[in-house]
Each structure stands twice: as C-alpha cells, then as structure tokens.
Amino acid sequence: MKLILQTSGVGRGISVSKRWPTPTCSRWVSIPRTPWGRSGRIKILHVITGLENGGAEAALYRLCTAERSHSHFVVSLSGDGKYGPLLRAAKIPLACLAMPKGRLSLKGLASLRRVFSTYRPDVVQCWMYHANLVGGVLARLGGISPVLWGMHNCGLDPRAASFTTRTVDRICALISGIIPARIVSCSQNASRCHIHAGYSSSNWTIIPNGYDLAVFEPDDRARARLRRDWSIGDGQFVIGNVARWHPDKDHQNLFAALSRLSMHKSLPFKCVLAGPGMTAENTALAVLLERYDVRHKVKLLGPSDDIAGLMNAFDIHVLASSSEAFPNVVAEAMACGTPCVATDVGDIAMLVGNTGLIVPPRNPDALSRSIEIMASEIQDTRSWASRRQACRDRIAADFSLERMAHSYGLLWEKSSLGR
C-alpha cells in the first residue's frame, strides 16, 4: 500500500489517508512503506528546520541528490525555501509543515508524527537545533530508532539568536546523551564548542562537507562574462566575499581591511559582496561602508544562485568571519581554483591548508596584509597557476561530494543495525 502527498495550501497542515495533502509540495509524491531489509535500501527520513539558503540546507540537498544507494524523504518544519524546488526537481520526496519561523504548532507536530508513522523510516536524520529537538523527541516517542542529530555551526551567538532558539539549544544539550544515537557534525570545532556548552561528549561523528567538482570547477568563460557585466577590467584585482549579512560574518573587519588597502594607490581593486542582505537597501551595511569610506570600492550583488560563476570571477575569496564551523564558500572557491584569505575560526585552517592564507579573527591589519600578498603573487603567472591548482586538488582529494555521501551512507547502515 502507498500513501500520497498533494498540495493543500499553505498553513492548512497535513492530513493522512489514502491521499495526503501537504502545504507547499506542488505535485503528487508516493511514499514507499517497504522495510529496507526487503529492498536492500535503508529509508532515511531527514527532518530540517527549513530549506532557505544556508550551509546545512545546501549540505542536505547535495547529500540527498548524491547518495542514491538508500531512500530519502525530507521534511521541512517550515517552508520549501530555496532548496524545496531543487529537491522536488531531483525527485526527492518532500513535505513542508509550514510551522511559523522559530515557533511550533500543534498541527505541525501532529503532521510530523503522521509522517513518522506513515513512512516508517529506518533512520531519522535531523538537521539544526529545532529539528534536532522536535524530530528527535517525536521519533523516539513514536518508537523510531536510531535518531541522528546534525550540528553545522559553532554554537549560538547571543547577539543574533532568539530566546526561543537559545532555549531549544539548552534543551538539546540536556538530552543529547539520550535522544540521538550519534551527533553528526561537519566540523571538529563545532563538536568542541557544543561539548563545551554542555552537550554529550561521547556520541559525535565528524563528516566534512563534500562538493560537486563538476559544478565547482575553473571556468574562464564565466569569469570573463561576469567581469564584463560588472564593468571590471583585467587590470583590476577582484576580491570576493560571499556571505550573508550577519554578525558572525564580521563585515566590519573586512571593510576595515579594505580601508587600509585603499590607501595603496598602486593597487586598483574592487570588492564584490554577494549574499542575503548585501544590497543598497541594507541601511546598516550602508552605514559601515560610509564609516570606512569604501563604498566606491565595493559592488553589492545581493543573493546569487551562480556561486560557481562568482568564484571564478574573483581573483581571491576573502572570509573575515568571527565564527564559522565549516564554511561552504571557502571550499567552493577552492574547488574553482580561487585562492582564499580567511580568518582562523572553525575548521577553516584545516580546510585551506597551505593553499591560501589564514589570519587571526578581528584583525584588519593582518587581513589587509594577506590580501596584499595575494595581489602581489598574482603577478607571477606560474606561481599563481600553481596555487590555483593546489586549491582544487585539495578539495578533490579530501572534500569531494562522493566522499561525503559514502561516509553518511556507512553511518546510516551501521546505525540501522544498532552499531
């Protein structure tokens, strides 16, 4: 017997019968109920807080589309965001519960319980704090085990995290040794930060993010096209920064470094800022740009779906963050052969290795000096080509999408067998 998903309009919840309406899924999706032991395929139910443009969301999408040896079903506690349509296009079954951001609803909780009882997963893989708590507890109450949690950041910034999210984090810490069989993180530093914050220390598994080298690759045509669109000549040194507007990204550190660079008249440069909030309408951003007198040195792009193209158009990618776990943008730049200058937070130093330059966080002097070093080295064609190749080789060797998918697959298989 199969049950069916169909759109029923946002906010109306999910009801289950022979036909199952879901708020934001746009077509019929059949849900298999065959135990994996009969088919040879483990049934993985992914529960994630949302599917907006973020690192964990991107990792989930890449994983589900690359790891096809098992069956995947994705539940978003909120809407379908950026990655919902992409998951559906890849024929990954998806249910969106339309819970309000940062809050739970009784309808949503009831809907999630029905998903568990209908799909009967062999493994529940949760992603991020709210999903870890809600998905983990409801799965265990429904007799479903094992539950795996996913942690993809280095803890919460009290300046940015809501009271609700901080409360959810504290509850997760208290039950982290009870609910999840394993806690999966993309970053050693993220695990250390959470353990320091009170999470269990005995059940962590580190699986670095993986990247599709067929998508993120050197592309001279994309480079020429975008620089032409931006009216940037070959003689200008292009500094790229792909990051959303958030305190952790420390754009103030970046702008202070750019201000120092602008004093060197012999270095013509342009800094391209891409990401949510990187627009002229962001008044706080505009104030910072004026404070450091770098508005004329900056091009604001806002969000972009062509990250691979951007990375190719940049000469270097700079990440000035004060906090990170395992930033996708650094690996994506490297896969495109674009060297990075980044702060020594999270697992960035391990990721970059000797292919780029690492500086202390909140140190604009060190950041500007490292950018100058890169701008000087690019004049040496042979040395620069060698550095670019080293960037791509490092991602191919240690951070491929195939490696990530294989590691998750093994973890799910072992977990489903109680190992």
Phi, psi and omega in degrees: 000142178236143172258163189234142173257141172208154178298138174228006179101138185299137173087359183266000177078190183232132172243150184240128170206216174293335177234135191239105180279138177232144194301318190236006175276135193261003179207169180290137178226125177275145182244110181290147180240014182283127175301146187293335180298332179278328186258346184082002182242123176289139179264112182257124173255115178267128175243122183228149183298319179194178184233033177286186184277094180212171184294314180294321179297318178295320180296319177300313180299312180299319183294312183295327181277341181263325185267092185252010178282345178233171182266138183237139172224131184248134173240122173261127179294335181248241183257194183264349171048217180285319192269347177302306178300325180291321177295317179295322178297330178273006178064034172267119179303138186218135171234133179244124189269351174059033173289145177299146182301127178077003181226158178255157175228148179298321178298317181296318179295318178296321179296319180295320177298322179291327175299314179301312185290333181277312184283329180051064184289155173275330179219136172254118179252112181262155183226116175082164195305303184299319179291324177301314182290304186292309181296319182294312183293314181295323178297314181293322176296331178273007178078017181262127180209145008273158172248133175244137176261159175233127178239120186233026174216175182257045179092177186261140173271115182299341178287334187246331184282140179286164177300320180298314181295320178296322178294316177301318179300316181295320178296317179301319179299318182295326185254009185293341176266359185246310187282304185274138171290321176220151171247118184262131176228150176275356191217133174299319182294324178297319179295318179298318181297318181288322176298318178298330180275002175114002178285155176306144181258359192256357189227038181262143172230129181259120175233105180299151176298153178236156189227144182278107184287349174278340177268312180262097183211158177302135184214096182295327180293316178297320179301310182295319182296312184290319179295327175292318178298327181274357184059042178250123181279168180295337182281348180272139177274121185257117176261124179253147174217110178255107183194144177285164176284108184198144180306324181299332183281347173047058177297335177299319177301316179297314183292326176296321177293318178297323178299319177294318180297324184294344177287342179269098185294341182280356181246092176284117183222161173225136177252122181258122182252122180233143178141164177304130180090352181271065182224162180295339180286346179280101185294324179295321176296316180299321179298316179296317180299320179290321181301319182263006175053048180235012182302323181288348180262359190241142171243124182262123182254336188074196180295149179219142174264359182250062183295320179299318178298316179301313183299326178287328180286336179283149168278319173222159172247132182243130174238117187256022191298152172266344179207134176206165169253282180220084190292122180301322187297329178293312179295322180294320176298313181298320179298331177275002181080024180256115181296155185238144164245125186211159179281155184274073177230155181057220180259023185297316182299319177296320181293313184287324182060224180261018182273344182218200182237135181246134182231159177295150176291156177056039181225082184296332177297312180295323180295315181293322179297319180293323176296320177299319179300315179296318180296329177285317183293330183297342177289338177269098188303316183292314180297320182292320178297322179294318179296317180298318180294322179297323178301308183294319181299323181294318179293317181298324184283320191239346188224040178282156177296323179299320180293317178298312181298319179296318181295317177295318180301316178296318180298315180296319180297313179296318181295321181293338178264006177079020181266000000 
